[in-house]
């Protein structure tokens, strides 16, 4: 009886220590750059196609970075817009494929704006 309880406890501990690889366990860290410098507070839009309205939006922080998480595997289209000198608008785009390997995928992507 004690051995059965011990085996059950070991099995529970083994399952609880496994890394979860859920379908929406992917993320993207976006860096926005203008003239080789970070573009702080840029608007970053995320979509699953290049034509539709964005499915998500983030505002970059003071370092020009934003984070998207809980993403399903697939191809994502990113668009960044921010103000630079003389209230000029800078734009840039990028495409990233994440989570195609079946496990957790984290991508770092840089969007270069002009």
Backbone as CSV, one residue per row, in Angstrom:
resi,resn,N_x,N_y,N_z,CA_x,CA_y,CA_z,C_x,C_y,C_z
1,UNK,0.818,-1.196,0.000,0.000,0.000,0.000,0.870,1.272,0.000
2,UNK,1.928,1.275,0.830,2.815,2.440,0.890,3.518,2.665,-0.452
3,UNK,3.862,1.571,-1.122,4.541,1.722,-2.404,3.611,2.318,-3.453
4,UNK,2.335,1.987,-3.406,1.365,2.565,-4.353,1.201,4.065,-4.120
5,UNK,1.153,4.460,-2.873,1.033,5.884,-2.549,2.287,6.623,-3.005
6,UNK,3.447,6.016,-2.768,4.697,6.627,-3.189,4.757,6.778,-4.706
7,UNK,4.345,5.759,-5.440,4.325,5.820,-6.901,3.362,6.899,-7.375
8,UNK,2.187,6.987,-6.753,1.205,8.015,-7.111,1.775,9.412,-6.873
9,UNK,2.426,9.634,-5.738,3.006,10.941,-5.436,4.129,11.295,-6.412
10,UNK,4.952,10.319,-6.755,6.013,10.566,-7.730,5.445,10.899,-9.106
11,UNK,4.384,10.209,-9.489,3.751,10.487,-10.777,3.165,11.896,-10.802
12,UNK,2.507,12.305,-9.743,1.931,13.653,-9.662,3.043,14.702,-9.726
13,UNK,4.129,14.474,-8.993,5.250,15.418,-9.015,5.872,15.502,-10.398
14,UNK,5.970,14.379,-11.076,6.540,14.364,-12.427,5.703,15.139,-13.416
15,UNK,4.383,14.964,-13.351,3.507,15.680,-14.282,3.465,17.172,-13.979
16,UNK,3.513,17.536,-12.715,3.419,18.955,-12.372,4.697,19.711,-12.708
17,UNK,5.827,19.021,-12.866,7.078,19.711,-13.187,7.311,19.843,-14.679
18,UNK,6.466,19.244,-15.510,6.628,19.338,-16.964,6.310,20.746,-17.435
19,UNK,7.058,21.229,-18.418,6.784,22.536,-19.000,5.513,22.456,-19.824
20,UNK,4.655,23.421,-19.641,3.416,23.444,-20.408,3.699,23.960,-21.803
21,UNK,3.188,23.285,-22.795,3.404,23.692,-24.185,2.055,23.915,-24.844
22,UNK,1.234,24.748,-24.236,-0.084,25.024,-24.776,-0.013,25.683,-26.143
23,UNK,-1.117,25.630,-26.854,-1.165,26.144,-28.224,-0.916,27.653,-28.270
24,UNK,-1.273,28.385,-27.215,-1.105,29.838,-27.203,0.046,30.249,-26.295
25,UNK,1.123,29.493,-26.320,2.243,29.703,-25.421,3.434,30.340,-26.145
26,UNK,3.173,31.177,-27.139,4.229,31.798,-27.947,4.235,33.303,-27.727
27,UNK,5.392,33.927,-27.976,5.503,35.361,-27.731,6.459,36.020,-28.722
28,UNK,6.308,37.343,-28.822,7.185,38.152,-29.669,7.603,39.391,-28.874
29,UNK,8.902,39.629,-28.825,9.434,40.873,-28.276,9.830,41.735,-29.463
30,UNK,9.235,42.912,-29.570,9.454,43.801,-30.711,10.329,44.975,-30.290
31,UNK,11.347,45.253,-31.086,12.224,46.415,-30.913,11.971,47.338,-32.112
32,UNK,11.672,48.607,-31.851,11.437,49.574,-32.926,12.649,50.495,-33.014
33,UNK,13.181,50.637,-34.247,14.416,51.397,-34.467,14.192,52.431,-35.571
34,UNK,14.748,53.617,-35.357,14.762,54.680,-36.371,16.163,55.273,-36.380
35,UNK,16.810,55.318,-37.543,18.185,55.845,-37.668,19.137,55.185,-36.664
36,UNK,19.060,53.874,-36.555,19.922,53.072,-35.683,19.766,53.382,-34.195
37,UNK,18.671,54.004,-33.806,18.379,54.266,-32.395,16.968,53.809,-32.087
38,UNK,16.734,53.440,-30.849,15.403,53.018,-30.431,14.398,54.141,-30.650
39,UNK,13.198,53.746,-31.034,12.105,54.711,-31.228,11.104,54.519,-30.092
40,UNK,11.210,55.324,-29.032,10.339,55.141,-27.873,8.886,55.505,-28.176
41,UNK,8.000,54.821,-27.493,6.562,55.098,-27.498,5.905,54.970,-28.873
42,UNK,6.500,54.173,-29.739,5.889,53.915,-31.046,4.657,53.027,-30.865
43,UNK,3.713,53.144,-31.767,2.555,52.258,-31.792,2.923,51.025,-32.608
44,UNK,2.643,49.848,-32.065,2.954,48.603,-32.749,1.666,47.806,-32.902
45,UNK,1.388,47.420,-34.135,0.177,46.688,-34.456,0.536,45.271,-34.889
46,UNK,-0.268,44.300,-34.444,-0.046,42.889,-34.744,-1.273,42.334,-35.443
47,UNK,-1.055,41.577,-36.529,-2.170,40.972,-37.246,-1.740,39.640,-37.838
48,UNK,-2.721,38.821,-38.206,-2.437,37.528,-38.826,-2.488,37.599,-40.341
49,UNK,-2.871,38.728,-40.894,-2.758,38.949,-42.334,-2.379,40.403,-42.565
50,UNK,-1.926,40.709,-43.751,-1.424,42.054,-44.004,-2.509,43.030,-44.456
51,UNK,-3.744,42.558,-44.595,-4.797,43.408,-45.138,-5.822,43.863,-44.103
52,UNK,-6.066,43.051,-43.089,-7.140,43.330,-42.139,-6.778,44.357,-41.096
53,UNK,-7.756,44.637,-40.251,-7.487,45.529,-39.132,-6.703,44.752,-38.076
54,UNK,-5.835,45.420,-37.337,-4.963,44.731,-36.388,-5.744,43.973,-35.314
55,UNK,-5.227,42.811,-34.936,-5.857,42.039,-33.873,-5.364,42.464,-32.494
56,UNK,-4.222,43.166,-32.439,-3.686,43.621,-31.164,-2.818,44.861,-31.390
57,UNK,-2.676,45.644,-30.342,-1.913,46.892,-30.409,-1.161,47.056,-29.102
58,UNK,0.070,47.499,-29.191,0.871,47.820,-28.006,1.576,49.159,-28.250
59,UNK,1.842,49.836,-27.160,2.645,51.062,-27.194,4.029,50.680,-26.689
60,UNK,5.051,50.977,-27.488,6.422,50.675,-27.076,6.773,51.482,-25.827
61,UNK,7.676,50.937,-25.042,8.117,51.640,-23.843,9.212,52.657,-24.190
62,UNK,9.857,53.210,-23.182,10.889,54.227,-23.391,12.103,53.682,-24.144
63,UNK,12.282,52.342,-24.141,13.394,51.714,-24.873,12.977,51.284,-26.273
64,UNK,11.758,51.610,-26.687,11.287,51.226,-28.014,10.906,49.765,-28.112
65,UNK,10.505,49.153,-27.001,10.175,47.732,-26.978,8.729,47.498,-26.546
66,UNK,8.149,46.443,-27.096,6.816,45.995,-26.684,6.778,44.478,-26.781
67,UNK,5.883,43.868,-26.023,5.833,42.417,-25.903,4.416,41.924,-26.196
68,UNK,4.324,40.954,-27.081,3.055,40.272,-27.372,3.201,38.831,-26.897
69,UNK,2.230,38.336,-26.124,2.315,36.963,-25.644,0.981,36.249,-25.826
70,UNK,0.957,34.987,-25.426,-0.214,34.121,-25.560,-0.678,34.040,-27.012
71,UNK,0.278,33.870,-27.919,-0.015,33.806,-29.348,-0.064,32.362,-29.830
72,UNK,-0.999,32.080,-30.706,-1.080,30.766,-31.347,0.016,30.669,-32.409
73,UNK,0.437,29.464,-32.767,1.428,29.325,-33.839,0.919,29.938,-35.140
74,UNK,1.811,30.540,-35.895,1.418,31.103,-37.182,2.326,32.218,-37.637
75,UNK,1.923,32.836,-38.743,2.642,33.981,-39.311,1.958,35.251,-38.821
76,UNK,2.792,36.194,-38.361,2.274,37.457,-37.855,2.899,38.619,-38.611
77,UNK,2.071,39.614,-38.881,2.489,40.839,-39.554,2.531,41.949,-38.506
78,UNK,3.640,42.642,-38.444,3.828,43.714,-37.479,4.034,45.034,-38.208
79,UNK,3.447,46.081,-37.666,3.594,47.420,-38.235,3.890,48.371,-37.076
80,UNK,4.879,49.229,-37.253,5.231,50.212,-36.236,5.108,51.610,-36.812
81,UNK,4.612,52.525,-35.988,4.492,53.936,-36.355,4.896,54.774,-35.155
82,UNK,5.694,55.791,-35.394,6.093,56.668,-34.304,6.497,58.031,-34.812
83,UNK,6.479,58.995,-33.915,6.874,60.362,-34.260,8.362,60.551,-34.037
84,UNK,8.991,61.247,-34.988,10.407,61.583,-34.885,10.538,63.095,-34.994
85,UNK,11.698,63.606,-35.259,11.951,65.049,-35.307,10.951,65.783,-36.195
86,UNK,10.615,66.984,-35.798,9.704,67.868,-36.531,8.343,67.223,-36.762
87,UNK,7.912,66.378,-35.822,6.607,65.723,-35.863,6.413,64.855,-37.112
88,UNK,7.510,64.425,-37.692,7.475,63.530,-38.848,7.101,62.124,-38.375
89,UNK,6.327,61.424,-39.180,5.900,60.065,-38.848,6.864,59.049,-39.463
90,UNK,7.326,58.101,-38.655,8.175,57.007,-39.124,7.338,55.730,-39.163
91,UNK,7.519,54.922,-40.217,6.755,53.678,-40.403,7.716,52.537,-40.700
92,UNK,7.317,51.341,-40.300,8.079,50.150,-40.643,7.228,48.913,-40.449
93,UNK,7.590,47.827,-41.145,6.842,46.574,-41.042,7.812,45.401,-40.904
94,UNK,7.288,44.294,-40.428,8.055,43.055,-40.317,7.081,41.887,-40.322
95,UNK,7.585,40.722,-40.706,6.812,39.480,-40.696,7.590,38.467,-39.867
96,UNK,6.889,37.720,-39.023,7.546,36.707,-38.202,6.671,35.455,-38.124
97,UNK,7.309,34.294,-38.245,6.646,32.998,-38.050,7.049,32.482,-36.678
98,UNK,6.048,32.125,-35.857,6.364,31.593,-34.537,5.571,30.325,-34.255
99,UNK,6.139,29.503,-33.388,5.449,28.328,-32.878,5.208,27.216,-33.871
100,UNK,5.929,27.163,-34.958,5.695,26.141,-35.974,6.319,24.799,-35.602
101,UNK,7.159,24.786,-34.558,7.843,23.548,-34.186,7.057,22.711,-33.186
102,UNK,5.935,23.181,-32.711,5.101,22.432,-31.786,5.348,22.754,-30.326
103,UNK,6.441,23.399,-29.993,6.729,23.768,-28.612,6.660,25.268,-28.428
104,UNK,7.121,25.714,-27.281,7.144,27.134,-26.965,8.123,27.847,-27.882
105,UNK,7.718,28.983,-28.412,8.581,29.750,-29.302,8.521,31.216,-28.881
106,UNK,9.686,31.795,-28.672,9.805,33.215,-28.363,10.659,33.848,-29.444
107,UNK,10.151,34.884,-30.071,10.880,35.556,-31.139,11.197,36.990,-30.735
108,UNK,12.430,37.397,-31.010,12.827,38.805,-30.921,12.864,39.337,-32.334
109,UNK,12.165,40.428,-32.577,12.113,40.984,-33.931,12.379,42.489,-33.853
110,UNK,13.118,42.999,-34.806,13.373,44.441,-34.885,12.648,44.992,-36.092
111,UNK,11.914,46.067,-35.884,11.254,46.770,-36.969,12.052,48.035,-37.237
112,UNK,12.627,48.116,-38.434,13.373,49.314,-38.826,12.411,50.260,-39.529
113,UNK,12.303,51.483,-39.022,11.375,52.454,-39.585,12.129,53.488,-40.411
114,UNK,11.406,54.135,-41.291,11.981,55.215,-42.093,11.020,56.372,-42.120
